[in-house]
Amino acid sequence: MKLFKVYLIVFLIVFLFFGISRFFPHTYYVERSIVINKPVETTFAFLSNYHNWEKWSLWDKNIDSTLIFFYNKKQDTLGARQYFNGDLLGKGYFETTLFKRNEVIQFKLSVNRDERTAAGTFSFIANENNTTELHWIDSGDVGNNPLKRYMIPYVTKNTSVTLDQGLERIKNEVEKLP
C-alpha cells in the first residue's frame, strides 16, 4: 500500500507538471529599437549583407571558439544565407525570408536541422534628421514541449538582453561607416 501511495504521488506531480504547462504560452515575442546616426540606406546596406554580421553579432568566437561561418553567393537579397558550425552553438543558418529595400529584412534562424528555430525582423524607419530608427523583433514557438513552455520567461529575458547588446554593436559599427 505504501508503494502505491508513492507511485500515486509521483504520478500526480508529473500530471500536474504537464497539465499546468498547457496553460503557459507556447510563443515568445521580443522587440527592441535604437536610433542610429546614419541614413537608412547605410544602415540597411550594412545589415542586409550577412558578411557584416560577424562584426556585430553576439554569436562569435567569444562564445564558441570553434565557430565557423560561410555564405551562399546571394547577399543583399531574398534567400541570402549565413551558415554556421560550432561545437557549442551547433550547426545551422540564418536565411533572409523577406527583403524590402530600406524598409524590412526578415530572417529565419535554424539550428541543428530545425531542432530550434526563431524568426527575426529588422525594420528601418528613416527619420527627418538623416538618422535611422532600427527595430529588431525576435519571436519563436516552442510548441507543446512542457519544459520549453516553462522556460519562456527566461528565453524572453535573455533574448531582450541579447537584442539590446546586438543593437548597440550594430549602432557602433554602422556609425563608423563613411
NORMO-V697712 format. One record per residue. N is the residue number from 0. PSI is psi as a letter, one per 30 degrees, with the letter a starting at -180 (none if undefined). Layout:
# NORMO-V697712
[[N,PSI] [N,PSI]]
This chain:
# NORMO-V697712
[[0,e] [1,e] [2,e] [3,e] [4,e] [5,e] [6,e] [7,e] [8,e] [9,e] [10,e] [11,e] [12,e] [13,e] [14,e] [15,e] [16,e] [17,e] [18,e] [19,e] [20,f] [21,f] [22,f] [23,l] [24,l] [25,f] [26,l] [27,l] [28,k] [29,k] [30,k] [31,l] [32,l] [33,l] [34,k] [35,k] [36,h] [37,l] [38,l] [39,e] [40,e] [41,e] [42,e] [43,e] [44,e] [45,e] [46,f] [47,f] [48,j] [49,f] [50,e] [51,f] [52,f] [53,f] [54,f] [55,f] [56,k] [57,f] [58,i] [59,a] [60,f] [61,f] [62,e] [63,j] [64,f] [65,g] [66,k] [67,k] [68,k] [69,l] [70,l] [71,l] [72,e] [73,k] [74,l] [75,h] [76,l] [77,k] [78,f] [79,k] [80,k] [81,j] [82,k] [83,l] [84,k] [85,l] [86,e] [87,e] [88,f] [89,a] [90,k] [91,a] [92,l] [93,k] [94,k] [95,k] [96,f] [97,k] [98,j] [99,j] [100,k] [101,g] [102,e] [103,k] [104,k] [105,k] [106,l] [107,k] [108,k] [109,k] [110,k] [111,h] [112,h] [113,g] [114,e] [115,k] [116,l] [117,l] [118,k] [119,l] [120,k] [121,k] [122,k] [123,k] [124,k] [125,k] [126,l] [127,e] [128,g] [129,h] [130,l] [131,k] [132,j] [133,k] [134,k] [135,k] [136,k] [137,k] [138,l] [139,l] [140,k] [141,f] [142,b] [143,g] [144,j] [145,e] [146,e] [147,e] [148,e] [149,f] [150,f] [151,e] [152,e] [153,e] [154,e] [155,e] [156,e] [157,e] [158,e] [159,e] [160,e] [161,e] [162,e] [163,e] [164,e] [165,e] [166,e] [167,e] [168,e] [169,e] [170,e] [171,e] [172,e] [173,e] [174,f] [175,f] [176,l] [177,none]]
